[in-house]
Amino acid sequence: MTVQRAASSFRDPSGFIFERDGVLLRQVNHIYRAHYEQLMSSGLYDGLVRDHLMVSHQEVDDPGLQHTDGFRVLAPERVPFVSYPYEWCFSQLKEAALATLDIQARAVEHGMSLRDASAYNIQWVGGRPVLIDTLSFERLEEGAPWIAYRQFCQHFLAPLALMSNVDVRLAQLLRVHLDGIPLDLTAQLLPTRVRLRPSMQIHINAHAKSQQRHAAAQTKREDVKGRFSLRALQGLIDSLRGAVSGLEWEPGSHWLDYYEGDSYSDEGITAKERVVRGYLDELQPKVVWDLGSNTGRFSRIAAEVADVVVSFEADPAAVEANHRQIASSGSTAVLPLVMDLTNPSPGLGWANRERAALGERGPADVLLALALVHHLAIGNNVPLDRLAEDLSGLGDALVIEFVPKEDPKVQVLLGSREDIFGTYHEAGFEQAFERWFHIERRDRLTDSARTVYLMRRR
Amino acid sequence: MKRFLIRTGFVLHMSLLLSLLAIGPANAYIDPGSGSIIFQAVVGAGMAISITLKLYWRRIAKFFSRKP
């Protein structure tokens, strides 16, 4: 029996997450017992699980598992793929924020309150944001302020305000500031016209100034108990909901005509779809990673067979478009994420182990790498043998498209630089990849010099 | 009524703004926890008033939108 505690689960004395023989479990400690019992008996848990706002769990009848301070062990539903807020597009972060406020409003109705409003407690299941931290609730202390208000503003409101009003790429500040973007920094970055809006003035600007003013104070919420009525708490939730709802971001239109551009004719793209669909039918993967997915056209094809398709793309506008198509296409197995493959998410937080690097979250059953090789090999100078080796660490099988030098897209990449890529041709590509993979099939695409391969890891 | 609500919101907003203009520069060490708690105690009354007015307004609007 191997028991391993999750590297990210150490802050909360109420319990922790661990794995036993590959099964995900959560210990609830005695200190949290009263809160847990209220969560389960008040109807809050049932309502949240029914409406897909929280992961479900089973109580494990196995007292031998428990440590001395353990009260109960739960087996939570496992989320298909763990992602982080710095990998989400604008609408994903906004939906996660609104879900958090919905959960808090329901908790208040059931005499409870969220004591954490961390964006890391939200994960994506079936295209929806759900709360994964069962121990986030506490019994409502009437008259006391919302303890998670600061965290909500830093994890959700601040990045959304910056993405909406300054630049969508500022979401990457979350990668540096793991407890959310500091409010004084947000206030400095927001343009004055935005900062003067009532919602921003209150929750960002005045809030930041209050933090600075009382920095040396040692005020606990007991000290101001009685000064924050239940109505005030409801008003705060309503005000935050209004602030979040009022933030919008529309992606530019440059991605819209990507597939209609000069890369493929109609027959070409249909042929490529047929080839990829055929490979996936043969492979029958459960988990697919679509690397460089653009707006997710091939992710949705993969979702016809796979349970989970993680759709990685560096352009936040393309990820936004991909996410918006999930509702209309019904491909809820697809999880679009913002990921620059030349600099994927690293291990972050305490000991670099609180937030997992991309490579630690695999391997996938199948990697899709369509119209990608030239960006990595020529755009980013990654030698083909290195590329083959690194991809072999991420997935068991590979569906990959080779885009030769004569292709117009490669010509654009080579247009502004010296051609130092002597081995960048089909034979060189196959030689580099055969060291790490068995090449099982190759199909030349109609109307282009591109070839799609099916490979399996050696 | 709607104008009254907007005006009330504006007055609350301006008074908050004025009360916070006179704040000095940030300290190097910041404990944001206390400030967030004190801040809620300060704005709590305003939050309670605004949601109460909103709920009343909805009830009134609903009453008048009812078909005879």
HADDOCK unambig.tbl for C-alpha pairs under 7 A between the chains (distance, minus, plus):
assign (segid A and resid 145 and name CA) (segid B and resid 37 and name CA) 6.18 0.50 0.50
assign (segid A and resid 145 and name CA) (segid B and resid 40 and name CA) 6.04 0.50 0.50
assign (segid A and resid 145 and name CA) (segid B and resid 41 and name CA) 6.84 0.50 0.50
assign (segid A and resid 150 and name CA) (segid B and resid 36 and name CA) 5.85 0.50 0.50
assign (segid A and resid 198 and name CA) (segid B and resid 13 and name CA) 6.32 0.50 0.50
assign (segid A and resid 206 and name CA) (segid B and resid 20 and name CA) 6.72 0.50 0.50
assign (segid A and resid 207 and name CA) (segid B and resid 36 and name CA) 6.52 0.50 0.50
assign (segid A and resid 207 and name CA) (segid B and resid 39 and name CA) 6.39 0.50 0.50
assign (segid A and resid 210 and name CA) (segid B and resid 35 and name CA) 4.92 0.50 0.50
assign (segid A and resid 210 and name CA) (segid B and resid 36 and name CA) 6.80 0.50 0.50
assign (segid A and resid 210 and name CA) (segid B and resid 39 and name CA) 5.95 0.50 0.50
assign (segid A and resid 211 and name CA) (segid B and resid 32 and name CA) 4.83 0.50 0.50
assign (segid A and resid 211 and name CA) (segid B and resid 34 and name CA) 6.86 0.50 0.50
assign (segid A and resid 211 and name CA) (segid B and resid 35 and name CA) 3.79 0.50 0.50
assign (segid A and resid 211 and name CA) (segid B and resid 36 and name CA) 5.97 0.50 0.50
assign (segid A and resid 212 and name CA) (segid B and resid 26 and name CA) 5.37 0.50 0.50
assign (segid A and resid 212 and name CA) (segid B and resid 27 and name CA) 6.67 0.50 0.50
assign (segid A and resid 212 and name CA) (segid B and resid 30 and name CA) 6.57 0.50 0.50
assign (segid A and resid 212 and name CA) (segid B and resid 35 and name CA) 6.96 0.50 0.50
assign (segid A and resid 213 and name CA) (segid B and resid 23 and name CA) 6.91 0.50 0.50
assign (segid A and resid 213 and name CA) (segid B and resid 35 and name CA) 7.00 0.50 0.50
assign (segid A and resid 214 and name CA) (segid B and resid 34 and name CA) 6.26 0.50 0.50
assign (segid A and resid 214 and name CA) (segid B and resid 35 and name CA) 4.92 0.50 0.50
assign (segid A and resid 215 and name CA) (segid B and resid 30 and name CA) 4.94 0.50 0.50
assign (segid A and resid 215 and name CA) (segid B and resid 31 and name CA) 4.89 0.50 0.50
assign (segid A and resid 215 and name CA) (segid B and resid 32 and name CA) 6.25 0.50 0.50
assign (segid A and resid 215 and name CA) (segid B and resid 34 and name CA) 6.82 0.50 0.50
assign (segid A and resid 215 and name CA) (segid B and resid 35 and name CA) 6.43 0.50 0.50
assign (segid A and resid 216 and name CA) (segid B and resid 31 and name CA) 6.92 0.50 0.50
assign (segid A and resid 217 and name CA) (segid B and resid 34 and name CA) 6.16 0.50 0.50
assign (segid A and resid 218 and name CA) (segid B and resid 34 and name CA) 6.13 0.50 0.50
assign (segid A and resid 219 and name CA) (segid B and resid 34 and name CA) 4.94 0.50 0.50
assign (segid A and resid 220 and name CA) (segid B and resid 34 and name CA) 6.59 0.50 0.50
assign (segid A and resid 221 and name CA) (segid B and resid 37 and name CA) 6.23 0.50 0.50
assign (segid A and resid 224 and name CA) (segid B and resid 41 and name CA) 6.66 0.50 0.50
assign (segid A and resid 227 and name CA) (segid B and resid 41 and name CA) 5.52 0.50 0.50
assign (segid A and resid 228 and name CA) (segid B and resid 41 and name CA) 5.69 0.50 0.50
assign (segid A and resid 228 and name CA) (segid B and resid 44 and name CA) 5.44 0.50 0.50
assign (segid A and resid 231 and name CA) (segid B and resid 48 and name CA) 4.89 0.50 0.50
assign (segid A and resid 232 and name CA) (segid B and resid 44 and name CA) 4.98 0.50 0.50
assign (segid A and resid 232 and name CA) (segid B and resid 45 and name CA) 6.30 0.50 0.50
assign (segid A and resid 232 and name CA) (segid B and resid 47 and name CA) 5.04 0.50 0.50
assign (segid A and resid 232 and name CA) (segid B and resid 48 and name CA) 4.01 0.50 0.50
assign (segid A and resid 235 and name CA) (segid B and resid 47 and name CA) 4.60 0.50 0.50
assign (segid A and resid 235 and name CA) (segid B and resid 48 and name CA) 5.29 0.50 0.50
assign (segid A and resid 235 and name CA) (segid B and resid 50 and name CA) 6.72 0.50 0.50
assign (segid A and resid 235 and name CA) (segid B and resid 51 and name CA) 4.88 0.50 0.50
assign (segid A and resid 236 and name CA) (segid B and resid 47 and name CA) 5.75 0.50 0.50
